[in-house]
Amino acid sequence: MNLNTIWFILIAVLYIGFFVLEGFDFGVGMLLPFLGKDRNPEKQDKLRRVMINTIGPHWDGNEVWLLTAGGATFAAFPNWYATFFSGFYLALFLLLLALIVRGVAFEFRSKDPNPTWRKIWDWCIFVGSFLPALLLGVAFANLLKGVPIDQDMNYVGTFFTLLNPYGLISGIGAVILFAYYGALYLNLKTAGEMQEKAQQAANQLYIPTIIVLGLFVIGTYYYTDIVGQLGVGMSLVSMLGLIAVLISGWMLKQKRDGWAFILGLLSIVFQVVTVFLTLFPRVMVSSLNPEWSLTIQNASSSPYTLKVMTIVAAIFVPIVLLYQGWTYWVFRKRITAKPEELTY
């Protein structure tokens, strides 16, 4: 296995880590205005604070996985970075703007007890969670389907080129899957009334999640070359994500909250793995001519650069993983609505 392949795998791992960890953050953010709704303003604020506190210690650290994936792409595969970030410029700008608004909302929401002030920032958290989920789903579907790239590695499409049926199915699927995943996370991390609301939300989102994942699997077989790339056997990996969701619903009814959440997590892992397995050894597929696709060879940095990066990654990645694992262990307990447990 050469360094080009190793870095393709490492970037895939970074994106898997991002979607697994930030996925439930996005889900909680999208559910915030709905599960935290109550006629009593004080109770409503308390419910929403419980929801925010479940992701409060983690959301900013989880976003670092996306930044690291982008940085690794820039360093290891500069031609991939250049084509991807220039061609998907508007979509990625909207993604960045939404993440900024979301981060500001988490910090500013509690600066004023005025209900209107907090409601505005709650909806900013919703938008800042919904839009990235939608855009990332659309972007990764188009990487898999193929976009117009010419012989000079230039993207020659427009923003609206990305809004094709498969891209939209993937985007909507990501939104609904993350919302379901977020409900499973809240069910695992809260107690009392909020846990009941989370269970109800997960049950309501269960069928829509199965439907959109089913459409994504069908679309992947129809719009991409997954069978030609992986063969019939390996192409079934995408089906495992659908099966994981099906079993998670049964686990939820059996009150096995941990297993329900883990299966929701695995469904995301299987879908992202499907994308990268189907891409390899390509990193961007050209819809104009397969020979113009970007690969781990023609898009990569020099061997020396990859060698230095590998040494640095071998030293610091385990440290980061240990630290982030420690933070999840420290904040592993369920969140309740007791005033002494709610911080502002």
C-alpha positions as CSV (number, residue, x, y, z in Angstrom):
1,M,0.0,0.0,0.0
2,N,1.6,3.3,-1.1
3,L,1.3,6.7,0.7
4,N,-1.3,7.9,-1.8
5,T,-3.7,5.1,-0.8
6,I,-2.9,5.6,2.9
7,W,-3.8,9.3,2.7
8,F,-7.0,8.6,0.8
9,I,-8.0,6.2,3.6
10,L,-7.0,8.8,6.3
11,I,-9.1,11.5,4.7
12,A,-12.0,9.0,4.5
13,V,-11.6,8.3,8.2
14,L,-11.6,12.0,9.0
15,Y,-14.9,12.5,7.1
16,I,-16.3,9.4,8.8
17,G,-15.3,10.9,12.2
18,F,-16.9,14.2,11.3
19,F,-20.2,12.8,10.2
20,V,-20.4,10.4,13.1
21,L,-19.6,13.0,15.7
22,E,-21.2,16.1,14.1
23,G,-24.1,14.2,12.8
24,F,-25.9,14.0,16.2
25,D,-25.0,17.7,16.8
26,F,-26.7,18.6,13.6
27,G,-29.7,16.4,14.5
28,V,-30.1,18.1,18.0
29,G,-29.8,21.5,16.4
30,M,-32.5,20.7,13.8
31,L,-34.8,19.3,16.5
32,L,-34.2,22.2,19.0
33,P,-37.2,24.5,18.0
34,F,-39.6,21.5,17.9
35,L,-38.7,19.2,20.8
36,G,-38.0,22.2,23.0
37,K,-41.4,23.8,22.4
38,D,-43.8,24.5,25.2
39,R,-46.5,27.1,26.0
40,N,-44.8,28.0,29.2
41,P,-41.8,30.3,28.2
42,E,-39.7,29.3,31.3
43,K,-40.3,25.6,30.7
44,Q,-39.6,26.0,27.0
45,D,-36.2,27.7,27.7
46,K,-35.3,25.0,30.2
47,L,-36.1,22.2,27.7
48,R,-34.0,23.8,25.0
49,R,-31.2,24.4,27.5
50,V,-31.2,20.7,28.2
51,M,-30.9,19.9,24.5
52,I,-28.0,22.4,24.0
53,N,-26.2,21.1,27.1
54,T,-26.1,17.6,25.6
55,I,-23.9,18.8,22.8
56,G,-22.4,21.9,24.5
57,P,-19.0,20.3,25.5
58,H,-18.6,18.6,22.1
59,W,-19.9,20.6,19.1
60,D,-16.9,22.8,18.5
61,G,-14.4,19.9,18.9
62,N,-16.5,17.8,16.5
63,E,-16.3,20.5,13.8
64,V,-12.5,20.3,13.9
65,W,-12.8,16.9,12.1
66,L,-14.1,18.8,9.0
67,L,-11.4,21.4,9.2
68,T,-8.7,18.7,9.5
69,A,-10.2,16.8,6.5
70,G,-10.1,19.9,4.4
71,G,-6.5,20.6,5.5
72,A,-5.4,17.1,4.8
73,T,-7.0,17.2,1.4
74,F,-5.1,20.5,0.7
75,A,-1.8,19.0,1.7
76,A,-2.1,15.5,0.4
77,F,-4.1,16.0,-2.8
78,P,-3.8,19.7,-3.8
79,N,-5.4,19.2,-7.2
80,W,-8.5,17.6,-5.6
81,Y,-8.7,20.5,-3.1
82,A,-8.4,23.1,-5.9
83,T,-11.0,21.5,-8.1
84,F,-13.4,20.7,-5.3
85,F,-13.2,24.0,-3.5
86,S,-13.4,26.1,-6.6
87,G,-16.1,24.1,-8.3
88,F,-18.3,23.8,-5.1
89,Y,-17.4,27.4,-4.0
90,L,-20.9,28.7,-3.4
91,A,-22.1,25.6,-1.7
92,L,-19.0,25.5,0.6
93,F,-19.3,29.3,1.3
94,L,-22.9,28.7,2.4
95,L,-21.7,25.8,4.5
96,L,-19.1,27.9,6.2
97,L,-21.5,30.8,6.8
98,A,-24.0,28.4,8.4
99,L,-21.4,26.9,10.7
100,I,-20.3,30.4,11.8
101,V,-23.9,31.4,12.5
102,R,-24.4,28.2,14.4
103,G,-21.3,28.7,16.5
104,V,-22.2,32.4,17.3
105,A,-25.8,31.3,18.2
106,F,-24.5,28.8,20.8
107,E,-22.4,31.6,22.5
108,F,-24.9,34.5,22.2
109,R,-28.1,32.7,23.0
110,S,-27.7,33.0,26.8
111,K,-26.4,36.5,26.9
112,D,-29.9,37.9,27.3
113,P,-32.9,36.3,29.1
114,N,-35.3,38.0,26.7
115,P,-37.5,35.1,25.2
116,T,-37.4,36.8,21.8
117,W,-33.7,37.1,21.8
118,R,-33.3,33.4,22.6
119,K,-35.9,32.3,20.1
120,I,-34.0,34.1,17.3
121,W,-30.7,32.3,18.2
122,D,-32.6,29.0,18.5
123,W,-33.7,29.3,14.9
124,C,-30.1,30.3,13.9
125,I,-29.0,27.0,15.5
126,F,-31.6,25.2,13.5
127,V,-30.5,26.8,10.2
128,G,-26.9,26.4,11.1
129,S,-27.5,22.6,11.5
130,F,-30.0,22.0,8.7
131,L,-28.1,23.8,5.9
132,P,-24.7,22.0,6.4
133,A,-26.4,18.6,6.6
134,L,-28.2,19.4,3.3
135,L,-25.2,20.8,1.5
136,L,-22.8,18.1,2.6
137,G,-25.2,15.4,1.5
138,V,-25.6,17.1,-1.9
139,A,-21.8,17.6,-2.3
140,F,-20.8,14.0,-1.5
141,A,-23.5,12.6,-3.8
142,N,-22.1,14.7,-6.6
143,L,-18.6,13.5,-5.9
144,L,-19.9,10.0,-6.4
145,K,-22.1,10.7,-9.3
146,G,-19.6,12.8,-11.2
147,V,-19.4,16.5,-12.1
148,P,-18.3,18.2,-15.3
149,I,-14.4,18.4,-15.0
150,D,-12.4,19.1,-18.1
151,Q,-9.0,17.8,-19.1
152,D,-7.3,20.5,-17.2
153,M,-8.9,19.5,-13.9
154,N,-11.2,22.5,-14.0
155,Y,-14.9,22.3,-12.8
156,V,-16.9,23.7,-15.7
157,G,-20.4,23.4,-14.2
158,T,-22.4,25.8,-12.0
159,F,-24.0,25.7,-8.6
160,F,-27.2,24.5,-10.1
161,T,-25.4,21.5,-11.7
162,L,-25.2,20.1,-8.2
163,L,-28.9,20.2,-7.7
164,N,-29.7,17.1,-9.6
165,P,-32.2,14.4,-8.4
166,Y,-29.5,12.2,-6.9
167,G,-27.8,15.1,-5.1
168,L,-31.1,16.3,-3.7
169,I,-32.1,12.8,-2.6
170,S,-28.8,12.5,-0.8
171,G,-29.1,16.0,0.8
172,I,-32.6,15.4,2.1
173,G,-31.6,11.9,3.2
174,A,-28.7,13.4,5.2
175,V,-31.0,15.9,6.9
176,I,-33.6,13.2,7.9
177,L,-30.9,10.7,8.9
178,F,-29.1,13.2,11.1
179,A,-32.4,14.3,12.7
180,Y,-33.1,10.7,13.5
181,Y,-29.6,10.2,14.8
182,G,-29.9,13.4,16.9
183,A,-33.2,12.0,18.5
184,L,-31.4,8.8,19.4
185,Y,-28.6,10.8,20.9
186,L,-31.1,12.9,23.0
187,N,-32.8,9.7,24.1
188,L,-29.5,8.4,25.3
189,K,-28.3,11.6,26.9
190,T,-31.4,13.0,28.6
191,A,-33.9,12.0,31.3
192,G,-37.5,12.7,32.2
193,E,-39.7,14.7,29.8
194,M,-37.0,15.5,27.3
195,Q,-36.1,11.8,26.9
196,E,-39.8,11.0,26.3
197,K,-39.9,13.7,23.6
198,A,-36.7,12.3,22.0
199,Q,-38.2,8.8,21.9
200,Q,-41.3,10.1,20.3
201,A,-39.3,12.1,17.7
202,A,-37.2,9.0,16.9
203,N,-40.3,6.9,16.4
204,Q,-41.8,9.6,14.1
205,L,-38.6,9.9,12.1
206,Y,-38.0,6.1,11.8
207,I,-40.1,5.5,8.7
208,P,-39.0,8.6,6.8
209,T,-35.4,7.7,7.5
210,I,-35.9,4.2,6.1
211,I,-37.6,5.7,3.0
212,V,-34.9,8.2,2.2
213,L,-32.1,5.7,2.8
214,G,-33.8,3.3,0.5
215,L,-34.1,6.0,-2.1
216,F,-30.4,6.8,-1.7
217,V,-29.4,3.2,-2.1
218,I,-31.5,2.8,-5.2
219,G,-30.2,6.2,-6.6
220,T,-26.6,5.0,-5.9
221,Y,-27.1,1.9,-8.1
222,Y,-28.9,4.0,-10.8
223,Y,-26.7,7.1,-11.0
224,T,-23.3,5.8,-10.1
225,D,-20.9,3.0,-11.2
226,I,-20.9,1.4,-7.8
227,V,-21.4,-2.1,-9.2
228,G,-18.7,-1.7,-11.8
229,Q,-16.3,-0.4,-9.1
230,L,-17.0,-2.7,-6.3
231,G,-18.8,-5.7,-7.8
232,V,-22.1,-7.1,-6.6
233,G,-20.8,-8.2,-3.2
234,M,-19.0,-5.1,-1.9
235,S,-21.7,-2.8,-3.4
236,L,-24.0,-4.2,-0.7
237,V,-22.2,-2.2,1.9
238,S,-24.7,0.6,1.3
239,M,-27.5,-1.8,2.2
240,L,-25.9,-2.3,5.6
241,G,-26.7,1.3,6.5
242,L,-30.4,0.7,5.8
243,I,-30.4,-2.6,7.8
244,A,-28.7,-0.8,10.7
245,V,-31.5,1.8,10.8
246,L,-34.2,-1.0,10.6
247,I,-32.6,-2.8,13.6
248,S,-32.2,0.5,15.5
249,G,-35.9,1.1,15.5
250,W,-36.5,-2.3,17.1
251,M,-33.8,-1.6,19.7
252,L,-35.5,1.7,20.5
253,K,-38.8,-0.1,21.2
254,Q,-37.0,-2.6,23.4
255,K,-35.6,0.4,25.5
256,R,-32.0,-0.5,24.5
257,D,-31.0,3.1,24.0
258,G,-27.3,2.5,23.7
259,W,-27.7,-0.1,20.9
260,A,-30.2,2.0,19.1
261,F,-27.7,4.9,19.0
262,I,-24.8,2.7,18.0
263,L,-26.8,1.3,15.1
264,G,-27.8,4.8,14.0
265,L,-24.0,5.6,14.1
266,L,-23.2,2.6,12.0
267,S,-25.8,3.6,9.4
268,I,-23.8,6.8,8.8
269,V,-20.5,4.9,8.8
270,F,-21.7,2.5,6.1
271,Q,-23.0,5.3,3.9
272,V,-19.8,7.3,4.0
273,V,-17.7,4.1,3.5
274,T,-19.8,3.4,0.4
275,V,-18.9,6.8,-1.0
276,F,-15.2,6.4,-0.6
277,L,-15.1,2.7,-1.6
278,T,-16.9,3.6,-4.8
279,L,-14.6,6.6,-5.5
280,F,-11.3,4.8,-5.1
281,P,-8.9,5.2,-6.7
282,R,-10.6,8.4,-7.9
283,V,-11.2,11.4,-5.7
284,M,-13.5,13.3,-8.1
285,V,-15.4,11.7,-11.1
286,S,-15.6,13.6,-14.3
287,S,-19.0,13.3,-16.0
288,L,-17.5,14.6,-19.3
289,N,-14.9,11.9,-19.7
290,P,-13.9,9.2,-17.2
291,E,-10.2,9.7,-18.2
292,W,-10.4,13.3,-16.9
293,S,-11.3,12.1,-13.4
294,L,-9.0,13.1,-10.6
295,T,-7.3,10.2,-8.9
296,I,-5.1,9.6,-5.9
297,Q,-2.2,9.7,-8.4
298,N,-2.7,12.7,-10.6
299,A,-4.2,14.8,-7.8
300,S,-1.5,14.1,-5.1
301,S,1.4,16.0,-3.6
302,S,5.0,14.8,-4.0
303,P,6.1,11.6,-2.2
304,Y,8.3,13.6,0.2
305,T,5.3,15.7,1.3
306,L,3.2,12.7,1.9
307,K,6.0,11.1,3.8
308,V,6.4,14.1,6.2
309,M,2.6,14.3,6.6
310,T,2.5,10.6,7.5
311,I,5.1,11.0,10.3
312,V,3.2,14.1,11.7
313,A,-0.1,12.3,11.6
314,A,1.3,9.2,13.3
315,I,2.4,11.3,16.2
316,F,-0.6,13.7,16.7
317,V,-3.7,11.8,15.5
318,P,-3.6,9.3,18.5
319,I,-3.2,12.2,20.9
320,V,-6.2,14.0,19.5
321,L,-8.3,10.8,19.6
322,L,-7.3,10.1,23.2
323,Y,-8.2,13.7,24.2
324,Q,-11.5,13.7,22.5
325,G,-12.4,10.3,23.9
326,W,-11.6,11.6,27.3
327,T,-14.0,14.5,26.9
328,Y,-16.8,12.2,26.0
329,W,-16.0,10.0,29.0
330,V,-16.1,13.1,31.3
331,F,-19.4,14.3,30.0
332,R,-21.0,10.8,29.7
333,K,-23.9,11.3,32.2
334,R,-27.5,12.1,31.2
335,I,-28.6,15.7,31.3
336,T,-31.7,16.6,33.4
337,A,-33.7,19.7,33.8
338,K,-32.5,20.4,37.3
339,P,-31.5,24.1,37.6
340,E,-28.2,23.3,39.2
341,E,-27.2,21.2,36.2
342,L,-28.1,23.8,33.6
343,T,-25.4,26.4,32.9
344,Y,-25.9,29.6,30.8
